[in-house]
Amino acid sequence: MLSELLAKYKEAKILLETQEKRVERYRKKIEDQMIAEGRDQYTDGQWTVRRQVQQRMMFTKKHVPENIWKQYAQPQKVEFVSIREAQQKK
């Protein structure tokens, strides 16, 4: 049962990767067209598109003294399932 699910997972993942590449190509074409037209925003009856830049501030452990890191670091719990194909023996 689990092997069948894993096979279906692999098939779906391949399809997803193909579609993600396709979506990214269209997103890039849209962005390039907006740049060519000198636009940061586009709206018609169906769509609204905005080009914007987001900036985030962050620091890592190596950027701050140890005592500051220990005082302010916030642990986050993330649960996930890792699925990889077994390496085929040669």
The first five atom37 places (N, CA, C, CB, O) and aatype in JSON, in Angstrom:
{
  "aatype": [12, 10, 15, 6, 10, 10, 0, 11, 18, 11, 6, 0, 11, 9, 10, 10, 6, 16, 5, 6, 11, 1, 19, 6, 1, 18, 1, 11, 11, 9, 6, 3, 5, 12, 9, 0, 6, 7, 1, 3, 5, 18, 16, 3, 7, 5, 17, 16, 19, 1, 1, 5, 19, 5, 5, 1, 12, 12, 13, 16, 11, 11, 8, 19, 14, 6, 2, 9, 17, 11, 5, 18, 0, 5, 14, 5, 11, 19, 6, 13, 19, 15, 9, 1, 6, 0, 5, 5, 11, 11],
  "atom_mask": [
    [1, 1, 1, 1, 1],
    [1, 1, 1, 1, 1],
    [1, 1, 1, 1, 1],
    [1, 1, 1, 1, 1],
    [1, 1, 1, 1, 1],
    [1, 1, 1, 1, 1],
    [1, 1, 1, 1, 1],
    [1, 1, 1, 1, 1],
    [1, 1, 1, 1, 1],
    [1, 1, 1, 1, 1],
    [1, 1, 1, 1, 1],
    [1, 1, 1, 1, 1],
    [1, 1, 1, 1, 1],
    [1, 1, 1, 1, 1],
    [1, 1, 1, 1, 1],
    [1, 1, 1, 1, 1],
    [1, 1, 1, 1, 1],
    [1, 1, 1, 1, 1],
    [1, 1, 1, 1, 1],
    [1, 1, 1, 1, 1],
    [1, 1, 1, 1, 1],
    [1, 1, 1, 1, 1],
    [1, 1, 1, 1, 1],
    [1, 1, 1, 1, 1],
    [1, 1, 1, 1, 1],
    [1, 1, 1, 1, 1],
    [1, 1, 1, 1, 1],
    [1, 1, 1, 1, 1],
    [1, 1, 1, 1, 1],
    [1, 1, 1, 1, 1],
    [1, 1, 1, 1, 1],
    [1, 1, 1, 1, 1],
    [1, 1, 1, 1, 1],
    [1, 1, 1, 1, 1],
    [1, 1, 1, 1, 1],
    [1, 1, 1, 1, 1],
    [1, 1, 1, 1, 1],
    [1, 1, 1, 0, 1],
    [1, 1, 1, 1, 1],
    [1, 1, 1, 1, 1],
    [1, 1, 1, 1, 1],
    [1, 1, 1, 1, 1],
    [1, 1, 1, 1, 1],
    [1, 1, 1, 1, 1],
    [1, 1, 1, 0, 1],
    [1, 1, 1, 1, 1],
    [1, 1, 1, 1, 1],
    [1, 1, 1, 1, 1],
    [1, 1, 1, 1, 1],
    [1, 1, 1, 1, 1],
    [1, 1, 1, 1, 1],
    [1, 1, 1, 1, 1],
    [1, 1, 1, 1, 1],
    [1, 1, 1, 1, 1],
    [1, 1, 1, 1, 1],
    [1, 1, 1, 1, 1],
    [1, 1, 1, 1, 1],
    [1, 1, 1, 1, 1],
    [1, 1, 1, 1, 1],
    [1, 1, 1, 1, 1],
    [1, 1, 1, 1, 1],
    [1, 1, 1, 1, 1],
    [1, 1, 1, 1, 1],
    [1, 1, 1, 1, 1],
    [1, 1, 1, 1, 1],
    [1, 1, 1, 1, 1],
    [1, 1, 1, 1, 1],
    [1, 1, 1, 1, 1],
    [1, 1, 1, 1, 1],
    [1, 1, 1, 1, 1],
    [1, 1, 1, 1, 1],
    [1, 1, 1, 1, 1],
    [1, 1, 1, 1, 1],
    [1, 1, 1, 1, 1],
    [1, 1, 1, 1, 1],
    [1, 1, 1, 1, 1],
    [1, 1, 1, 1, 1],
    [1, 1, 1, 1, 1],
    [1, 1, 1, 1, 1],
    [1, 1, 1, 1, 1],
    [1, 1, 1, 1, 1],
    [1, 1, 1, 1, 1],
    [1, 1, 1, 1, 1],
    [1, 1, 1, 1, 1],
    [1, 1, 1, 1, 1],
    [1, 1, 1, 1, 1],
    [1, 1, 1, 1, 1],
    [1, 1, 1, 1, 1],
    [1, 1, 1, 1, 1],
    [1, 1, 1, 1, 1]
  ],
  "atom_positions": [
    [[0.83, -1.19, 0.0], [0.0, 0.0, 0.0], [0.87, 1.26, 0.0], [-0.94, 0.0, 1.21], [0.65, 2.16, -0.81]],
    [[1.86, 1.32, 0.89], [2.71, 2.5, 0.96], [3.54, 2.65, -0.31], [3.63, 2.42, 2.19], [3.76, 3.77, -0.78]],
    [[4.01, 1.55, -0.87], [4.79, 1.61, -2.11], [3.96, 2.18, -3.25], [5.3, 0.21, -2.5], [4.47, 2.96, -4.07]],
    [[2.68, 1.81, -3.31], [1.78, 2.34, -4.35], [1.6, 3.85, -4.16], [0.41, 1.63, -4.31], [1.63, 4.61, -5.13]],
    [[1.41, 4.27, -2.91], [1.26, 5.7, -2.64], [2.53, 6.47, -3.01], [0.93, 5.93, -1.16], [2.46, 7.56, -3.57]],
    [[3.68, 5.89, -2.71], [4.95, 6.54, -3.05], [5.13, 6.66, -4.57], [6.12, 5.78, -2.44], [5.64, 7.66, -5.05]],
    [[4.72, 5.64, -5.3], [4.81, 5.7, -6.77], [3.89, 6.8, -7.31], [4.42, 4.33, -7.39], [4.28, 7.54, -8.21]],
    [[2.69, 6.9, -6.76], [1.76, 7.96, -7.18], [2.29, 9.33, -6.78], [0.36, 7.73, -6.56], [2.13, 10.3, -7.52]],
    [[2.93, 9.41, -5.61], [3.55, 10.65, -5.16], [4.61, 11.1, -6.16], [4.18, 10.46, -3.76], [4.65, 12.27, -6.55]],
    [[5.46, 10.17, -6.58], [6.53, 10.51, -7.52], [5.94, 11.02, -8.83], [7.42, 9.28, -7.79], [6.41, 12.01, -9.38]],
    [[4.91, 10.35, -9.32], [4.26, 10.75, -10.56], [3.67, 12.16, -10.43], [3.16, 9.75, -10.94], [3.84, 13.0, -11.32]],
    [[2.98, 12.41, -9.33], [2.37, 13.72, -9.1], [3.44, 14.8, -8.97], [1.48, 13.7, -7.85], [3.27, 15.92, -9.44]],
    [[4.55, 14.46, -8.31], [5.63, 15.43, -8.12], [6.25, 15.82, -9.45], [6.71, 14.85, -7.18], [6.57, 16.99, -9.66]],
    [[6.43, 14.87, -10.34], [6.98, 15.16, -11.67], [6.03, 16.09, -12.43], [7.2, 13.85, -12.47], [6.47, 17.05, -13.06]],
    [[4.73, 15.81, -12.36], [3.74, 16.67, -13.02], [3.77, 18.08, -12.42], [2.33, 16.06, -12.9], [3.7, 19.07, -13.14]],
    [[3.85, 18.15, -11.11], [3.89, 19.44, -10.42], [5.11, 20.25, -10.84], [3.88, 19.24, -8.9], [5.0, 21.44, -11.12]],
    [[6.27, 19.61, -10.88], [7.49, 20.3, -11.27], [7.38, 20.85, -12.69], [8.7, 19.37, -11.16], [7.83, 21.96, -12.97]],
    [[6.78, 20.07, -13.59], [6.57, 20.51, -14.96], [5.67, 21.74, -15.0], [5.97, 19.39, -15.81], [5.96, 22.71, -15.69]],
    [[4.58, 21.69, -14.25], [3.65, 22.82, -14.22], [4.27, 24.04, -13.55], [2.37, 22.43, -13.5], [4.03, 25.17, -13.98]],
    [[5.06, 23.83, -12.5], [5.71, 24.96, -11.83], [6.67, 25.67, -12.79], [6.48, 24.48, -10.58], [6.75, 26.89, -12.78]],
    [[7.38, 24.91, -13.61], [8.28, 25.51, -14.6], [7.48, 26.31, -15.61], [9.12, 24.42, -15.31], [7.88, 27.41, -16.0]],
    [[6.36, 25.78, -16.03], [5.48, 26.46, -16.99], [4.94, 27.76, -16.39], [4.31, 25.54, -17.42], [4.96, 28.81, -17.04]],
    [[4.47, 27.69, -15.16], [3.95, 28.88, -14.47], [5.05, 29.93, -14.33], [3.38, 28.5, -13.08], [4.8, 31.11, -14.55]],
    [[6.24, 29.51, -13.97], [7.35, 30.44, -13.8], [7.7, 31.12, -15.13], [8.58, 29.71, -13.23], [8.02, 32.31, -15.14]],
    [[7.65, 30.38, -16.24], [7.92, 30.98, -17.55], [6.9, 32.08, -17.85], [7.9, 29.91, -18.66], [7.27, 33.15, -18.32]],
    [[5.61, 31.81, -17.59], [4.58, 32.81, -17.83], [4.75, 34.01, -16.89], [3.18, 32.2, -17.64], [4.59, 35.15, -17.32]],
    [[5.06, 33.76, -15.64], [5.27, 34.85, -14.69], [6.41, 35.75, -15.16], [5.57, 34.3, -13.28], [6.3, 36.98, -15.09]],
    [[7.48, 35.15, -15.64], [8.63, 35.9, -16.13], [8.26, 36.71, -17.37], [9.8, 34.96, -16.45], [8.68, 37.86, -17.5]],
    [[7.49, 36.13, -18.28], [7.05, 36.85, -19.48], [6.18, 38.05, -19.11], [6.28, 35.92, -20.43], [6.32, 39.13, -19.68]],
    [[5.29, 37.86, -18.15], [4.43, 38.95, -17.68], [5.3, 40.06, -17.09], [3.4, 38.44, -16.62], [5.11, 41.24, -17.4]],
    [[6.24, 39.69, -16.23], [7.12, 40.67, -15.62], [7.94, 41.41, -16.68], [8.06, 39.99, -14.61], [8.06, 42.64, -16.62]],
    [[8.49, 40.68, -17.64], [9.28, 41.31, -18.7], [8.44, 42.29, -19.51], [9.88, 40.24, -19.62], [8.91, 43.37, -19.86]],
    [[7.19, 41.91, -19.8], [6.3, 42.79, -20.56], [5.98, 44.06, -19.76], [5.01, 42.06, -20.93], [5.94, 45.15, -20.32]],
    [[5.75, 43.9, -18.47], [5.47, 45.07, -17.63], [6.68, 46.0, -17.57], [5.08, 44.62, -16.21], [6.53, 47.22, -17.61]],
    [[7.87, 45.44, -17.48], [9.1, 46.24, -17.48], [9.23, 46.97, -18.81], [10.35, 45.35, -17.21], [9.55, 48.16, -18.84]],
    [[9.0, 46.25, -19.92], [9.09, 46.86, -21.25], [8.12, 48.02, -21.4], [8.83, 45.81, -22.33], [8.42, 49.01, -22.08]],
    [[6.94, 47.91, -20.77], [5.93, 48.96, -20.85], [6.11, 50.02, -19.76], [4.54, 48.35, -20.75], [5.36, 50.99, -19.72]],
    [[7.09, 49.83, -18.89], [7.34, 50.79, -17.82], [6.24, 50.79, -16.76], [0.0, 0.0, 0.0], [5.95, 51.83, -16.18]],
    [[5.65, 49.65, -16.52], [4.55, 49.55, -15.55], [4.98, 48.84, -14.28], [3.36, 48.81, -16.17], [5.83, 47.95, -14.3]],
    [[4.39, 49.26, -13.18], [4.51, 48.51, -11.93], [3.17, 47.91, -11.55], [5.03, 49.42, -10.8], [3.08, 47.1, -10.63]],
    [[2.12, 48.32, -12.27], [0.78, 47.82, -11.97], [-0.01, 47.71, -13.27], [0.04, 48.74, -10.95], [0.14, 48.52, -14.17]],
    [[-0.86, 46.69, -13.34], [-1.73, 46.48, -14.49], [-3.07, 45.99, -13.98], [-1.1, 45.48, -15.52], [-3.12, 45.09, -13.14]],
    [[-4.14, 46.56, -14.49], [-5.48, 46.12, -14.12], [-6.35, 46.13, -15.36], [-6.09, 47.03, -13.0], [-6.34, 47.09, -16.13]],
    [[-7.11, 45.07, -15.55], [-8.16, 45.05, -16.56], [-9.4, 44.47, -15.88], [-7.74, 44.21, -17.84], [-9.43, 44.4, -14.66]],
    [[-10.38, 44.07, -16.61], [-11.6, 43.57, -16.0], [-11.42, 42.25, -15.26], [0.0, 0.0, 0.0], [-12.23, 41.9, -14.4]],
    [[-10.37, 41.53, -15.59], [-10.17, 40.19, -15.02], [-8.98, 40.08, -14.06], [-9.98, 39.21, -16.12], [-9.01, 39.28, -13.13]],
    [[-7.96, 40.88, -14.29], [-6.7, 40.69, -13.57], [-6.18, 41.98, -12.97], [-5.66, 40.12, -14.5], [-6.43, 43.07, -13.48]],
    [[-5.47, 41.84, -11.88], [-4.69, 42.92, -11.3], [-3.3, 42.36, -11.01], [-5.37, 43.51, -10.0], [-3.16, 41.35, -10.31]],
    [[-2.29, 43.01, -11.54], [-0.92, 42.56, -11.36], [-0.1, 43.73, -10.82], [-0.3, 42.02, -12.71], [-0.2, 44.85, -11.32]],
    [[0.69, 43.47, -9.8], [1.58, 44.48, -9.24], [2.99, 43.93, -9.15], [1.09, 44.93, -7.84], [3.21, 42.82, -8.68]],
    [[3.92, 44.73, -9.6], [5.34, 44.39, -9.41], [5.79, 45.13, -8.18], [6.22, 44.76, -10.67], [5.55, 46.33, -8.05]],
    [[6.44, 44.44, -7.27], [6.91, 45.09, -6.06], [8.15, 44.39, -5.53], [5.82, 45.12, -5.0], [8.42, 43.23, -5.86]],
    [[8.87, 45.09, -4.72], [10.07, 44.54, -4.09], [9.81, 44.44, -2.61], [11.34, 45.43, -4.38], [9.34, 45.39, -1.98]],
    [[10.1, 43.29, -2.05], [9.98, 43.11, -0.61], [11.38, 42.99, -0.02], [9.12, 41.84, -0.27], [12.26, 42.36, -0.59]],
    [[11.55, 43.6, 1.11], [12.84, 43.54, 1.8], [12.6, 43.06, 3.21], [13.57, 44.91, 1.78], [11.7, 43.56, 3.9]],
    [[13.39, 42.12, 3.65], [13.27, 41.6, 5.01], [14.58, 41.82, 5.75], [12.89, 40.1, 5.01], [15.66, 41.68, 5.18]],
    [[14.46, 42.15, 6.98], [15.64, 42.3, 7.83], [15.77, 41.03, 8.66], [15.54, 43.59, 8.74], [14.78, 40.53, 9.21]],
    [[16.97, 40.52, 8.75], [17.19, 39.33, 9.56], [18.65, 39.29, 10.01], [16.82, 38.03, 8.78], [19.49, 40.02, 9.5]],
    [[18.91, 38.44, 10.95], [20.29, 38.2, 11.34], [20.43, 36.74, 11.74], [20.72, 39.15, 12.5], [19.45, 36.07, 12.06]],
    [[21.63, 36.28, 11.7], [21.91, 34.9, 12.07], [22.77, 34.9, 13.32], [22.6, 34.13, 10.91], [23.24, 35.94, 13.79]],
    [[22.96, 33.72, 13.84], [23.71, 33.57, 15.09], [25.1, 34.19, 15.0], [23.83, 32.1, 15.44], [25.6, 34.74, 15.99]],
    [[25.72, 34.11, 13.84], [27.08, 34.65, 13.71], [27.11, 36.18, 13.72], [27.71, 34.14, 12.42], [28.17, 36.77, 13.87]],
    [[25.94, 36.82, 13.57], [25.89, 38.29, 13.54], [25.74, 38.94, 14.91], [24.75, 38.72, 12.68], [25.88, 40.16, 15.03]],
    [[25.46, 38.16, 15.95], [25.21, 38.76, 17.26], [26.0, 38.04, 18.35], [23.7, 38.73, 17.6], [26.38, 36.88, 18.19]],
    [[26.25, 38.73, 19.45], [26.94, 38.07, 20.57], [26.09, 36.9, 21.11], [27.22, 39.09, 21.71], [24.86, 36.92, 21.04]],
    [[26.76, 35.91, 21.64], [26.1, 34.69, 22.14], [25.01, 34.99, 23.16], [27.13, 33.75, 22.76], [23.94, 34.4, 23.1]],
    [[25.26, 35.91, 24.1], [24.27, 36.19, 25.14], [23.0, 36.82, 24.55], [24.86, 37.11, 26.22], [21.9, 36.55, 25.03]],
    [[23.15, 37.64, 23.53], [21.98, 38.24, 22.86], [21.2, 37.16, 22.13], [22.43, 39.37, 21.87], [19.97, 37.13, 22.19]],
    [[21.92, 36.29, 21.46], [21.25, 35.2, 20.72], [20.44, 34.33, 21.68], [22.29, 34.33, 19.97], [19.28, 34.03, 21.42]],
    [[21.04, 33.94, 22.79], [20.34, 33.09, 23.76], [19.12, 33.79, 24.34], [21.29, 32.67, 24.89], [18.11, 33.14, 24.62]],
    [[19.2, 35.09, 24.53], [18.1, 35.84, 25.13], [16.93, 36.02, 24.16], [18.6, 37.19, 25.61], [15.78, 35.97, 24.59]],
    [[17.2, 36.24, 22.89], [16.15, 36.64, 21.96], [15.78, 35.6, 20.9], [16.56, 37.87, 21.29], [14.77, 35.76, 20.22]],
    [[16.57, 34.56, 20.75], [16.26, 33.56, 19.73], [14.92, 32.89, 20.03], [17.38, 32.5, 19.63], [14.64, 32.54, 21.18]],
    [[14.11, 32.73, 19.01], [12.8, 32.1, 19.16], [12.79, 30.78, 18.39], [11.66, 33.05, 18.66], [12.86, 30.78, 17.16]],
    [[12.71, 29.67, 19.1], [12.65, 28.39, 18.38], [11.31, 28.23, 17.67], [12.89, 27.21, 19.35], [10.28, 28.67, 18.17]],
    [[11.34, 27.59, 16.53], [10.12, 27.3, 15.79], [10.07, 25.81, 15.53], [10.05, 28.11, 14.46], [11.06, 25.2, 15.14]],
    [[8.9, 25.24, 15.74], [8.72, 23.83, 15.48], [8.07, 23.67, 14.11], [7.86, 23.15, 16.59], [7.02, 24.25, 13.84]],
    [[8.7, 22.9, 13.25], [8.19, 22.66, 11.92], [8.11, 21.16, 11.73], [9.1, 23.33, 10.82], [9.09, 20.44, 11.92]],
    [[6.95, 20.69, 11.35], [6.79, 19.26, 11.08], [6.71, 19.05, 9.58], [5.52, 18.7, 11.78], [6.07, 19.83, 8.86]],
    [[7.36, 18.02, 9.1], [7.32, 17.72, 7.68], [7.6, 16.24, 7.47], [8.33, 18.58, 6.91], [8.1, 15.55, 8.35]],
    [[7.27, 15.79, 6.28], [7.56, 14.42, 5.88], [8.58, 14.51, 4.75], [6.25, 13.64, 5.42], [8.35, 15.19, 3.76]],
    [[9.68, 13.84, 4.91], [10.72, 13.85, 3.89], [10.59, 12.58, 3.07], [12.14, 13.96, 4.53], [10.62, 11.47, 3.61]],
    [[10.44, 12.73, 1.76], [10.29, 11.57, 0.88], [11.35, 11.66, -0.21], [8.84, 11.51, 0.26], [11.42, 12.65, -0.93]],
    [[12.16, 10.63, -0.31], [13.18, 10.55, -1.34], [13.17, 9.15, -1.91], [14.58, 10.93, -0.79], [12.85, 8.18, -1.22]],
    [[13.54, 9.05, -3.16], [13.68, 7.73, -3.75], [14.96, 7.09, -3.23], [13.68, 7.8, -5.3], [15.96, 7.78, -3.03]],
    [[14.91, 5.8, -3.03], [16.11, 5.08, -2.59], [17.12, 5.09, -3.72], [15.76, 3.61, -2.17], [16.75, 5.05, -4.9]],
    [[18.39, 5.14, -3.37], [19.44, 5.11, -4.38], [19.48, 3.72, -5.0], [20.82, 5.49, -3.76], [19.5, 2.71, -4.29]],
    [[19.5, 3.68, -6.3], [19.58, 2.4, -7.0], [21.01, 1.88, -6.93], [19.11, 2.54, -8.48], [21.96, 2.61, -7.21]],
    [[21.16, 0.62, -6.56], [22.5, 0.02, -6.5], [22.98, -0.26, -7.91], [22.5, -1.29, -5.66], [22.23, -0.74, -8.77]],
    [[24.26, 0.06, -8.15], [24.83, -0.13, -9.49], [25.53, -1.44, -9.6], [25.78, 0.99, -9.84], [26.07, -1.76, -10.66]]
  ]
}
